[in-house]
């Protein structure tokens, strides 16, 4: 299952893939190499969103380091 992820900035829209393995759910964003996991679909999705938002925030904060 592929789900589009909407963020506040249109540049940050990514598709995620949902999988289920060994009793756990996983959401994966290939472009960002972000993996969220949980015992349920919602908890896995929320874990993935938190990791994605943290990664994007870090890149936004360091965006101008080379200038």
MOJOBEL-V988263 format. One record per run of one state. SS is the DSSP state (@ for helix, = for strand, . for the rest). FROM is the first residue (numbers start at 1). TO is the last residue. If there is no record, write none. Layout:
ss: {SS SS}
from: {FROM FROM}
to: {TO TO}
//
This chain:
ss: {. = . @ . = . = . = . @ .}
from: {1 2 6 10 13 14 22 24 30 34 39 41 62}
to: {1 5 9 12 13 21 23 29 33 38 40 61 67}
//
